[in-house]
Amino acid sequence: RPPCLASPPQTPCRTVELVMMGRFGFFRPWQRLPKEEKNRAFLALERMGLLEKTEWPVGHLSGGQQRKALLARALAKGAEILLLDEPFASLDPEARVDLAQAILRLRKEGMTVLAVVHEEELLSQADRAWLVREGKTSELLRPFPSLSVLWESLCGR
């Protein structure tokens, strides 16, 4: 039996292709991609401010741009709810602000956003917030305290 050889794809995924992956299942894969499907992807990229990056390989985008491309994929899919797990992790301050603004725009447009955060970027913008500690949750009432004040009161530090 000959040995198996795995090799990574030689052609990197372009940003527009990543976004169009959100549309898989809405058309037959053996058919040519319908124009309305492409338009949906381009509109999502435009909403995220990435229209000029459509042909870029995803790996050439900054970390913040990659996160926005993934949000564009969710928009192209027609998602009504975004579930985000630490969306700001490993981003530089400028990218954090840019991503937070994009998420808040989506929220103002009526999208439901549920985000797990360990920083205060979105806490002041949230309609509701829950603290999870040792598997137990408690809802925080507005105005929300800063996380450092909350942590100190809970842990006595």
N, C-alpha and C positions, 0 to 999 in steps of 0.2 A: 504494500500500500504506500503510495507516495505521501510525503509529509504535507501537512496543511500549512498554508502560509496566509497570514492575515495582513492586509495592507490598507492603510488609511486612504480615503479618497484623495485623488490628486488634484481635484478641482474644488477649491473651498466654496462653501455656501455663500451666496451673495445675500445682502440684507433683504432685498425684495423676496428672495426665495424663502428665507426664514419666515417672513411675514405671511407669505402664501401658504406655508405649512398649516397655518390656522384654518385654512379653507379646505384641507383634505377631508373627505367625507361628504362634501357638498357637491362634488362633481365626480364623474367617472374617471379614474386614473388613466385609462387608455385613450381618452379623448384629449384633443387639444384644449388647453386651458381657455375657458370662455372669457371674453373680453370683460364682462361684468365682474368676474372673479379677480382679474388683474386690477381693475379700477378700484375695487374694494381694498386691495392691498396698498395701492398707491395713496388712497385717501387716508388710510390708517397711518402710513408713514408721514404724510403731510401733517396730520393732527399731532404727531409726536415731534415734529420739527426735523425729520430725517429725510425729507424728499431728495435732498442733494446727495445723500449717501446710499441711494437704492442699489447701485452697482458695486458698492464696496464689499469686499469679503468681510464677513461678520468679525473675523479675528482682527481686522484692522481698525475696528471701531474702539473707542474708549470704553471703559467699564460702564459709565453712565449711559452712553449711546447704546451699548448692548442691552442694558435694562430697558431703555425706551423702545428698542426694536422688539423686545419680548412683549412689552405692553401693546405695541402696534399689532403684534400677532394675535393677542387676545381681542383687540378691537376688531380686527379683520374677521375673526371667528364669530363676532356678534355677542361676546360675553356681556352679561349684565352685572356680574359681580366679579370683583378682582380680589383674590386671596393672595396676599403678599407676605412672605416670610423674610423679615429683615431686609427690605429693599435697599437700604442705605449702606449695608455692610461693605466694607472695603472700597468705598468711593471717597474721592477727595472732596473737600468742602464745596468747591464750585459745582461738581457733579451732583452732590447731595441736594443743593439748592435747586438746580435745574430739574432733577428728578422729582423733588417735592412739588415744585410748581406744576409739572406735568400731571402728577397724581391729583393735586388739588383741582386743576382744570377739569379733569375727568369727573371728579366728585361734584363739582358745580354744575356739570352737564347732566347730572342725575345718576351717575354710576355709583353703585354700592362698593365701597372699598373696606375690606377687613385686613388690617396690617398688624403684624407682630413687630414691635419695635423695642429697642433697648435704649434708644436715644429720644430726645424730645422734639424732633423735627415736625412731626405731625400731631403731637399730643394737643397742642393749643388749637388745632384746626378740627379736632375730632368732635363728633356729636356725642359719642359715648366712649368710655375707656374702662377697661377692666385690668385689674392687677392679678397676676397669677403668681402665687407663692406656695411652694411645696404642694402643688397639685390642687390648691384651692383658689377659687376666684372670688373677687369682690369688686363690685362696680364702684367707680369713682364718680362723685358728684361734681358738677361744674361750680366754680372754676376749678380746673384741675391743678393740684399742687405740682411743683417741679418734681422730677423723678428723684433728685438728690434729697429733697425734703421728705418725700414719701419713703424712700429707702431708709433714711436716718430714723424716722419715727417707727418703722417696722422692725428694724434690726438693731436699733439703739447705738448706731455708729455716728 
